[in-house]
Amino acid sequence: MFSMAIAIALIVIVIASVAFHFLSPWWLTSAASNWSQIDNQLMLTLIVTAAFFIVINLLIAFCVIKFRYKLGRKSAYQPENKKLEAWLIGLTTVGIVALLAPGLAVYGEYVSVPDDAKLVEVVGEQWKWSFRFPGEDEQLGKSSIQWVSNKNPLGIDPNDPASQDDKIILSPELHLPIFSPYKVLLRSKDVLHDFNVPQFRAKMDLVPGTVSYIWFTPTKRGSYEILCAELCGVGHFNMRGRVIVEDDAQFGSWLATQPTFAQTQDPTRQTQTNPIELGKTLSEVNGCIGCHSLNGNPGVGPTWLGLYGKTEIMSDDARVVVDEAYLRTSILNAKAEIVKGYPAIMPVYQFDDQEVDAIIAYIKSVSK
C-alpha cells in the first residue's frame, strides 16, 4: 500500500505541475523588442526539462508499481545493459544539444548591436544607479576611476572636449524613448553589480575595470524596475532604480532639463542651488538613500523619516538627540557615534560646509 501511495503521489505531482503551467497567471511580458528569441529559448528550456521531469517521474511511478515487493519474488542481477546505456547517452546528448545550441544563437543576437542604436551609460556603485547620455556631439567623454570625486562622482575626464555636453543623471531614474534601440554601456565603480530589467529580459554584469554592454529597444510605455541581480554587499536589496519608457517628445523634454557635465562642475551653479535640492542631489549622488530610506522602511542605516529631533540609542547605550550638531558629526565622521543595531560601514566623505548644511537641510525636510 505504501508503494502504491508513493506512485500515486508522483503521478499527481506531474499532473499538477503541467496544469499549473497552463493555468498560471504569470506570463512573460513583451516590453522590449527582439527578445522573442530569449522567450523562445526559455520556452524550449522549459519543454526539454519538463519532458525529462515527466518521463522520469512517471517511470519511477511505473517501477514502484510493477516491481513492488511480493512474497517469493527475487530481483535479477544485471551488471550491464548496453542497449539501455546507449538510449540514456543518446537522449541526454539530444537534450543537452537542444538546450545549448539555440542558446548560443540567441546570445549572438543579444550582443549584436544595431547600427542605428543610440548610447546610454549605466554606472553602478554601492548601492545606487547613475546614468549618462551623450550630448549633441553624440559621443560620451572618457571616464576613469582617477577622476572620481564628490563633485565628479562618475569619474568623467574634465579635459575631454567630448565630456562637456554629456548629460548627467544622478538620480536612479532612467528615461528612454519608445521604439528607439539603445546600446547600454555598463560600468561599476566598486564591486560586481548586475543591471537587470526583468520585463525586458535584459541583464548583464557590471565588472569593475571593464565596460560591458547590452542592447534593447523598448516597445511598451510604462515604468519598469531596475534591480541589481548580483549580491554586492549589505545594501544590495535596496539597489533599485526605474526605467521610464515614454514618447519622444516627453523624453526630449526630460533630457533637456538634465544638467551637462560642464554645468555640474560650475561652482557658481552649485552656490545658487536651493539647499534642499542640493542636499537631495548630494544624497543621491553619494548613495546615502541607498542605506537610509525616506519612507520609514528598515535599511542598512536608520531611516530619515522622522529622524530629526528623535532620540537615538548609540552602540554604547548612550542616548543622543538627533540635532544639527549630531548630523554634522555623523556625516563627516560616521564611526564616531554608531546607532545601536546598525553596522559601522558608512564611508568617509569629504564635504565642505555648504554641502553638509545642504544635506542637513534635506534630512530635516524629509524627516517631516
Secondary structure as UniProt FT lines:
FT   HELIX           2..23
FT   TURN            33..35
FT   HELIX           36..66
FT   TURN            71..72
FT   HELIX           82..110
FT   TURN            115..116
FT   STRAND          118..125
FT   TURN            126..127
FT   STRAND          128..133
FT   TURN            136..137
FT   HELIX           145..147
FT   TURN            153..154
FT   TURN            158..159
FT   HELIX           161..163
FT   TURN            164..165
FT   STRAND          167..169
FT   STRAND          173..177
FT   TURN            178..179
FT   STRAND          182..188
FT   STRAND          193..197
FT   HELIX           198..200
FT   STRAND          202..206
FT   TURN            208..209
FT   STRAND          212..216
FT   STRAND          222..228
FT   TURN            234..235
FT   HELIX           236..238
FT   STRAND          240..246
FT   HELIX           248..256
FT   HELIX           261..264
FT   HELIX           267..271
FT   HELIX           275..285
FT   TURN            286..287
FT   HELIX           288..291
FT   TURN            305..306
FT   TURN            308..309
FT   STRAND          311..314
FT   TURN            315..316
FT   STRAND          319..321
FT   HELIX           324..332
FT   HELIX           334..336
FT   TURN            340..341
FT   HELIX           353..367
//
